[in-house]
Amino acid sequence: MRRVAITGAGTINALGRNVPETLAAMADGRSAIGPLELRDLDRLQIRIGAQIRDYRPEDHFGARDLAMLDRFAQFALIAADEAMRSAGLQVDESLVPRAGVILGTAGGGVETSDDSYRAVYQQGRNRAHPFTIPRLMANAAASHVGMRFGLRGPTMTISTACSSANHAMGLAFQMIRCGMADVVLTGGAEAMLTFGGLKAWEGLRVMSPDGCRPFSASRNGMVMGEGAAVFVFEAWEHAVRRRAVILAEIAGFGMTADAADLVMPSQQGAEQAIRAALLDARLAPEAVGYVNAHGTGTSANDRIECAALRAALGNQADSVMVSSTKAMHGHVMGATGAVELLACILALRDGVIAPTVNFDRPDPECDLDVVPNAARQARIDAALSNSFAFGGLNAVLALKRA
């Protein structure tokens, strides 16, 4: 069983166009949630989100590439480019068949779907764009990243709603650990901030009209974000041999299914996933210094997640710092676990615990140390990253300081 290192990271999200900008925003406790700029905004009840402002696709891609790239795939490529640069990884012929791509997304090419529905149903066109399917398919981002770098190893997309990125990264970790691959580009990408995407989520009545306040007594729902984060996961010995800078170690992964309800979270399922990640990483609860919580800002999720953490961590729960960064970058759906992994790297590598911003009033049922409103300096050796999805699908990553 091989150890697995994180040697590269890249992102584009509402907090920043790259990793340094994003980590600085997290450390400063800045929120990127604000008024949306979308077509038909007046027809939406929810008009806020964590949108990537002033994004111009033509600044990153030529016209020929853009014909094939939905917004979510654009984000994935931008993040992957930065991850490969930061890893300093040269892909030679010996590595090509041993390197792959595993990305998560909940919706795939939602912008393409939205535009296509408008064209066919609203505008009455009888023909869709010829590249509609290649743009909207969920595996498009992973395929484009693999083609960008010529990677011919295991390549696929995982789609498990809001746990997609954590499931993708967990599978990448397992593949490297068991010897199926030496390098995997992994993470998630999402671009669901469209009229249709928001209108669909409005129907669930879990969206906040005024802001994301995880763990606060005043919380009233989630706020959607967009973006991508991609990491280079690498066999430890491979990274050491080429003298790579190791950002953190992926040490364990746990996943469970609630098998109970399609939308209501389960304490048992979340607790078992946390326990499974700790067991897989051979970590005792007292070794954990920080948990990046799923922390959506909905009433049920935050309460049940806190109960699950208390049950899984036992007496250690009171001394663990637990924060939700979704109040800053929004809920990035299938990519959210990837963006949140950056907060774990910030904690493990730099000793900075990202805060839960917008915290106003404590909730007795969320009585953990939620790092309210301001970042902290703390040296920690191990961290957990939680993702719990509709469908009752739970995925927890365990990381260690390199």
PLY file of the C-alpha trace (Angstrom):
ply
format ascii 1.0
element vertex 402
property float x
property float y
property float z
element edge 401
property int vertex1
property int vertex2
end_header
0.00 0.00 0.00
1.75 3.13 -1.24
1.59 6.58 0.32
-0.02 9.36 -1.74
1.22 12.95 -1.94
-0.42 16.11 -3.21
2.22 17.84 -5.31
0.21 20.38 -7.30
-2.94 22.48 -6.91
-4.92 24.76 -9.18
-8.23 26.56 -8.93
-10.55 29.19 -10.28
-13.48 30.14 -8.10
-15.30 33.20 -6.82
-12.59 33.87 -4.22
-9.66 33.84 -6.63
-8.38 33.04 -10.10
-5.62 30.83 -8.70
-4.49 29.09 -5.52
-2.54 32.00 -3.91
-5.51 34.37 -4.36
-7.92 31.79 -2.96
-5.81 30.96 0.09
-5.28 34.66 0.84
-9.04 35.26 0.68
-9.70 32.30 2.98
-7.11 33.52 5.46
-8.65 37.01 5.39
-12.16 35.66 5.80
-13.44 37.40 2.67
-16.77 36.37 1.18
-17.34 36.33 -2.58
-21.12 36.01 -2.30
-23.03 38.88 -3.85
-25.65 39.89 -6.44
-25.75 37.69 -9.53
-25.39 38.87 -13.11
-27.54 36.55 -15.22
-30.13 36.61 -17.98
-33.73 36.76 -16.72
-32.61 37.57 -13.19
-35.97 39.24 -12.56
-37.65 35.83 -12.92
-35.58 34.33 -10.08
-36.41 34.44 -6.40
-32.77 33.76 -5.44
-30.53 36.50 -6.82
-27.28 36.02 -4.94
-24.39 33.61 -5.48
-20.63 33.21 -5.47
-20.06 34.06 -9.13
-16.66 34.39 -10.80
-16.73 38.08 -11.66
-15.49 39.53 -14.95
-14.62 36.12 -16.34
-13.85 36.29 -20.08
-13.47 32.87 -21.73
-11.62 34.43 -24.68
-8.82 35.45 -22.31
-8.04 31.77 -21.82
-9.15 29.95 -24.96
-9.30 30.47 -28.70
-12.54 30.44 -30.67
-11.96 26.90 -31.93
-11.50 25.56 -28.38
-14.48 27.47 -27.04
-16.74 25.81 -29.59
-16.15 22.55 -27.68
-15.93 23.83 -24.10
-18.79 24.38 -21.70
-18.05 26.76 -18.83
-17.43 23.90 -16.37
-14.82 22.34 -18.68
-13.13 25.72 -19.11
-12.80 25.98 -15.35
-11.37 22.46 -15.13
-8.70 23.20 -17.74
-7.68 26.47 -16.09
-7.33 24.73 -12.72
-5.49 21.75 -14.21
-2.99 24.01 -15.98
-2.11 25.69 -12.69
-1.92 22.35 -10.87
0.54 20.93 -13.39
2.68 24.09 -13.32
2.81 24.09 -9.54
3.69 20.38 -9.46
6.53 20.90 -11.94
5.56 17.57 -13.45
6.96 16.55 -16.82
4.89 13.85 -18.52
7.17 11.56 -20.49
6.34 8.39 -22.41
6.99 6.19 -19.38
4.45 8.14 -17.29
1.72 8.57 -19.93
0.04 5.15 -19.42
0.42 5.47 -15.62
-1.21 8.90 -15.33
-4.93 9.64 -15.48
-7.72 12.08 -14.67
-10.62 11.60 -12.26
-12.89 14.61 -11.82
-16.21 15.16 -10.10
-19.19 17.16 -11.30
-22.83 17.15 -10.32
-24.31 18.80 -13.38
-21.75 18.69 -16.19
-22.42 21.18 -18.99
-25.37 23.00 -17.41
-24.74 26.21 -19.35
-24.88 24.26 -22.63
-28.10 22.55 -21.54
-29.61 25.89 -20.58
-28.67 27.53 -23.88
-29.90 24.54 -25.87
-33.29 24.48 -24.17
-33.67 28.19 -24.87
-32.80 27.69 -28.53
-35.10 24.72 -29.13
-38.07 25.48 -26.89
-38.09 29.24 -26.45
-36.74 30.36 -29.82
-38.30 27.50 -31.78
-35.15 26.38 -33.55
-35.32 22.94 -35.14
-31.63 22.13 -34.86
-29.33 22.10 -31.85
-25.68 23.13 -31.98
-23.65 20.21 -33.42
-21.41 20.10 -30.37
-24.22 20.13 -27.79
-23.58 16.57 -26.60
-19.76 16.84 -26.42
-20.14 20.08 -24.44
-22.76 18.99 -21.93
-21.62 15.41 -21.20
-20.39 15.03 -17.64
-17.09 13.44 -18.69
-16.15 16.34 -20.99
-13.94 18.12 -18.45
-11.98 14.98 -17.55
-11.51 14.10 -21.21
-10.32 17.61 -22.10
-7.82 17.61 -19.23
-6.51 14.20 -20.26
-6.11 15.35 -23.86
-4.40 18.59 -22.78
-1.58 16.63 -21.15
-1.69 13.43 -23.20
-2.59 11.20 -20.24
-3.67 7.68 -21.19
-4.17 6.14 -17.76
-7.47 5.74 -15.84
-9.74 8.66 -16.79
-13.35 9.11 -15.75
-15.94 11.35 -14.14
-17.66 10.73 -10.83
-21.11 12.24 -10.35
-22.50 11.88 -6.83
-24.15 15.28 -6.42
-22.34 17.41 -3.83
-19.90 14.63 -2.90
-18.62 14.22 -6.46
-15.21 15.84 -5.96
-14.48 13.97 -2.72
-15.50 10.67 -4.31
-13.29 11.48 -7.32
-10.31 12.35 -5.14
-10.91 9.31 -2.93
-10.89 7.02 -5.96
-7.74 8.70 -7.29
-6.09 8.13 -3.91
-7.08 4.46 -3.89
-5.84 3.89 -7.45
-2.42 5.30 -6.68
-2.19 3.55 -3.33
-2.92 0.15 -4.84
-0.56 0.64 -7.79
-3.00 1.16 -10.69
-1.54 4.61 -11.41
1.40 6.77 -10.38
-0.17 10.19 -11.00
-3.81 11.30 -11.17
-5.14 14.79 -11.83
-8.22 14.95 -9.65
-10.76 17.33 -8.15
-13.97 18.80 -9.51
-15.56 21.43 -11.74
-19.02 23.00 -11.72
-20.81 25.88 -13.45
-24.43 25.66 -12.38
-25.05 29.39 -11.93
-27.47 29.62 -14.84
-31.13 30.58 -14.98
-32.20 26.95 -15.33
-29.80 25.70 -12.67
-30.96 28.25 -10.12
-34.64 27.82 -11.00
-34.36 24.08 -10.38
-32.67 24.61 -7.01
-35.27 27.18 -6.02
-37.85 24.43 -6.20
-36.18 22.58 -3.33
-36.52 25.60 -1.04
-33.06 25.15 0.47
-31.52 28.35 -0.94
-30.92 31.47 1.14
-32.04 34.80 -0.32
-29.69 36.83 1.85
-26.47 34.91 2.63
-24.82 31.72 3.83
-24.43 31.45 7.62
-23.22 27.93 8.50
-23.82 26.81 12.08
-25.51 30.09 13.03
-28.91 30.02 14.70
-30.08 32.43 11.98
-29.04 30.22 9.05
-31.70 29.89 6.39
-30.13 28.00 3.49
-27.25 27.52 1.10
-25.82 29.84 -1.53
-24.58 28.44 -4.83
-21.08 29.04 -6.17
-19.10 28.00 -9.25
-15.57 27.07 -10.19
-13.06 24.24 -10.15
-10.10 22.92 -8.21
-7.71 20.29 -9.54
-4.83 18.58 -7.74
-1.91 16.42 -8.72
-2.04 13.26 -6.63
1.20 11.33 -6.90
2.76 8.19 -5.52
4.96 9.32 -2.63
8.10 7.60 -3.87
7.57 9.05 -7.35
7.28 12.55 -5.88
10.35 12.11 -3.69
12.38 10.70 -6.57
11.80 13.83 -8.64
12.23 16.10 -5.59
8.74 17.53 -5.79
7.37 19.88 -3.16
4.71 17.95 -1.24
1.76 20.08 -0.11
0.11 17.43 2.04
-0.45 13.69 2.25
-3.75 12.00 1.46
-3.88 9.41 4.20
-7.37 7.92 4.17
-10.81 7.87 2.60
-14.21 6.83 3.85
-17.49 6.60 1.96
-20.93 5.40 2.96
-24.53 5.52 1.78
-27.39 6.51 4.08
-29.87 4.27 2.25
-32.58 6.23 4.01
-33.78 9.39 2.25
-33.00 11.12 -1.02
-32.59 14.62 0.42
-32.59 14.44 4.24
-29.08 13.74 5.65
-28.45 10.92 8.12
-26.30 11.20 11.22
-25.47 7.51 11.02
-24.25 7.69 7.43
-22.09 10.77 8.05
-20.67 9.35 11.28
-19.75 6.06 9.62
-17.98 7.85 6.78
-15.92 9.90 9.25
-15.02 6.76 11.22
-14.11 4.95 8.00
-11.75 7.73 6.90
-10.02 7.74 10.29
-9.67 3.96 10.25
-8.31 3.97 6.70
-5.74 6.63 7.63
-4.89 4.87 10.90
-5.68 8.08 12.76
-7.09 8.29 16.27
-9.71 11.02 16.82
-7.28 12.94 19.03
-4.87 13.28 16.08
-7.35 15.44 14.14
-6.83 19.17 14.55
-9.18 20.55 11.89
-12.31 19.52 10.02
-13.49 21.31 6.91
-17.19 20.68 7.33
-19.78 20.20 4.62
-21.57 23.03 6.45
-24.10 24.15 3.86
-25.98 26.61 6.05
-29.21 24.64 5.91
-30.95 23.83 9.18
-30.84 20.05 8.91
-27.34 19.59 7.42
-25.44 21.65 9.97
-27.25 20.17 12.96
-26.83 16.57 11.77
-23.19 17.06 10.75
-22.31 18.43 14.18
-23.99 15.46 15.83
-22.10 13.07 13.54
-18.78 14.73 14.36
-19.50 14.54 18.09
-20.32 10.85 17.81
-17.31 9.99 15.62
-14.72 12.09 17.48
-16.03 11.47 20.99
-14.42 13.53 23.74
-12.04 15.03 21.18
-14.88 16.89 19.46
-14.68 19.90 21.78
-11.02 20.53 20.96
-11.22 20.17 17.16
-11.60 23.28 15.01
-14.48 22.87 12.56
-15.19 25.46 9.88
-17.30 25.75 6.75
-15.75 27.83 3.98
-18.98 27.76 1.91
-19.91 31.14 3.40
-16.96 32.50 1.40
-16.90 30.60 -1.92
-20.48 29.33 -1.94
-21.61 25.75 -2.42
-19.77 24.71 -5.58
-21.89 21.58 -5.84
-19.90 18.73 -7.41
-16.67 20.73 -7.13
-17.15 21.90 -3.57
-14.99 19.25 -1.91
-12.11 20.14 -4.23
-12.26 23.87 -3.45
-12.53 23.00 0.24
-9.47 20.77 0.09
-7.52 24.00 -0.40
-8.61 25.06 3.10
-7.18 21.80 4.46
-3.87 22.46 2.69
-3.89 25.99 4.12
-4.29 24.51 7.60
-1.74 21.71 7.26
0.95 23.53 5.30
0.60 27.12 6.49
-0.95 26.66 9.92
-3.91 28.91 9.06
-7.42 27.76 9.92
-9.97 29.31 7.56
-12.96 30.75 9.44
-16.71 30.26 9.27
-17.67 33.78 8.22
-21.08 35.44 8.67
-21.45 33.69 12.04
-23.83 35.75 14.15
-25.67 33.75 16.83
-24.67 30.34 18.23
-27.00 27.39 17.84
-27.02 24.99 20.83
-27.27 22.09 18.38
-24.08 23.23 16.59
-21.95 23.65 19.70
-18.55 22.85 18.20
-15.61 25.24 17.79
-16.66 26.63 14.40
-13.84 29.20 14.16
-16.27 32.12 13.91
-15.50 35.02 11.57
-11.70 35.21 11.92
-8.93 32.84 10.88
-6.60 31.33 13.47
-2.97 30.34 13.55
-2.51 26.76 14.69
-0.13 23.92 13.94
-2.07 20.79 13.10
-0.93 17.37 11.94
-4.14 15.91 10.50
-7.37 17.17 8.98
-10.65 15.84 7.63
-12.70 17.13 4.70
-16.41 16.21 4.74
-18.81 16.01 1.80
-22.39 14.77 2.22
-24.67 14.67 -0.83
-28.29 14.33 -1.84
-28.96 10.68 -2.41
-27.38 9.99 0.98
-23.85 9.64 -0.43
-21.06 10.54 1.99
-17.34 10.96 1.30
-14.66 11.98 3.81
-10.95 12.53 3.10
-8.26 12.34 5.77
-5.05 14.32 5.27
-1.74 14.59 7.09
0.83 17.35 7.19
3.75 16.57 4.88
0 1
1 2
2 3
3 4
4 5
5 6
6 7
7 8
8 9
9 10
10 11
11 12
12 13
13 14
14 15
15 16
16 17
17 18
18 19
19 20
20 21
21 22
22 23
23 24
24 25
25 26
26 27
27 28
28 29
29 30
30 31
31 32
32 33
33 34
34 35
35 36
36 37
37 38
38 39
39 40
40 41
41 42
42 43
43 44
44 45
45 46
46 47
47 48
48 49
49 50
50 51
51 52
52 53
53 54
54 55
55 56
56 57
57 58
58 59
59 60
60 61
61 62
62 63
63 64
64 65
65 66
66 67
67 68
68 69
69 70
70 71
71 72
72 73
73 74
74 75
75 76
76 77
77 78
78 79
79 80
80 81
81 82
82 83
83 84
84 85
85 86
86 87
87 88
88 89
89 90
90 91
91 92
92 93
93 94
94 95
95 96
96 97
97 98
98 99
99 100
100 101
101 102
102 103
103 104
104 105
105 106
106 107
107 108
108 109
109 110
110 111
111 112
112 113
113 114
114 115
115 116
116 117
117 118
118 119
119 120
120 121
121 122
122 123
123 124
124 125
125 126
126 127
127 128
128 129
129 130
130 131
131 132
132 133
133 134
134 135
135 136
136 137
137 138
138 139
139 140
140 141
141 142
142 143
143 144
144 145
145 146
146 147
147 148
148 149
149 150
150 151
151 152
152 153
153 154
154 155
155 156
156 157
157 158
158 159
159 160
160 161
161 162
162 163
163 164
164 165
165 166
166 167
167 168
168 169
169 170
170 171
171 172
172 173
173 174
174 175
175 176
176 177
177 178
178 179
179 180
180 181
181 182
182 183
183 184
184 185
185 186
186 187
187 188
188 189
189 190
190 191
191 192
192 193
193 194
194 195
195 196
196 197
197 198
198 199
199 200
200 201
201 202
202 203
203 204
204 205
205 206
206 207
207 208
208 209
209 210
210 211
211 212
212 213
213 214
214 215
215 216
216 217
217 218
218 219
219 220
220 221
221 222
222 223
223 224
224 225
225 226
226 227
227 228
228 229
229 230
230 231
231 232
232 233
233 234
234 235
235 236
236 237
237 238
238 239
239 240
240 241
241 242
242 243
243 244
244 245
245 246
246 247
247 248
248 249
249 250
250 251
251 252
252 253
253 254
254 255
255 256
256 257
257 258
258 259
259 260
260 261
261 262
262 263
263 264
264 265
265 266
266 267
267 268
268 269
269 270
270 271
271 272
272 273
273 274
274 275
275 276
276 277
277 278
278 279
279 280
280 281
281 282
282 283
283 284
284 285
285 286
286 287
287 288
288 289
289 290
290 291
291 292
292 293
293 294
294 295
295 296
296 297
297 298
298 299
299 300
300 301
301 302
302 303
303 304
304 305
305 306
306 307
307 308
308 309
309 310
310 311
311 312
312 313
313 314
314 315
315 316
316 317
317 318
318 319
319 320
320 321
321 322
322 323
323 324
324 325
325 326
326 327
327 328
328 329
329 330
330 331
331 332
332 333
333 334
334 335
335 336
336 337
337 338
338 339
339 340
340 341
341 342
342 343
343 344
344 345
345 346
346 347
347 348
348 349
349 350
350 351
351 352
352 353
353 354
354 355
355 356
356 357
357 358
358 359
359 360
360 361
361 362
362 363
363 364
364 365
365 366
366 367
367 368
368 369
369 370
370 371
371 372
372 373
373 374
374 375
375 376
376 377
377 378
378 379
379 380
380 381
381 382
382 383
383 384
384 385
385 386
386 387
387 388
388 389
389 390
390 391
391 392
392 393
393 394
394 395
395 396
396 397
397 398
398 399
399 400
400 401
